[in-house]
Amino acid sequence: MKFPNVFGSTGYKYENLFRRFTQDEVNRAMAEHAQNFPGQEQKIFELYQSNPEMRAQLEAPIMEDKVVDFILEMAQVNESKVSVEELLAEDEEDGSEPNADVKETKE
């Protein structure tokens, strides 16, 4: 399966996220879920291993965490102080409604 390179010049592709996805992580998620059914843990393991749809339900949150971790790893945060007026002016420029529950504070 080929995935597009949506991360631009980083050269990072979706395949790399899947390579970071391990069987141990899936097994751990199965074990955590099986603990909710005392005495039936083995049946739960067998159910997840034999049912791809149920297994996908365990894998999806793991993948989501991987994507979020990657985005946070690659993000470049630049902090700058702006006044409330400047912040609201940006919303007006892009056609958004200013946030009505924003309260001005004095520093």
Secondary structure by P-SEA (a helix, b strand, c coil): cccccccccccccaaaaaaaccaaaaaaaaaaaaaacccaaaaaaaaaaacaaaaaaaaaaaaaaaaaaaaaaabbbbbbbbcaaaaaaaaaaacccccccbbbbcc
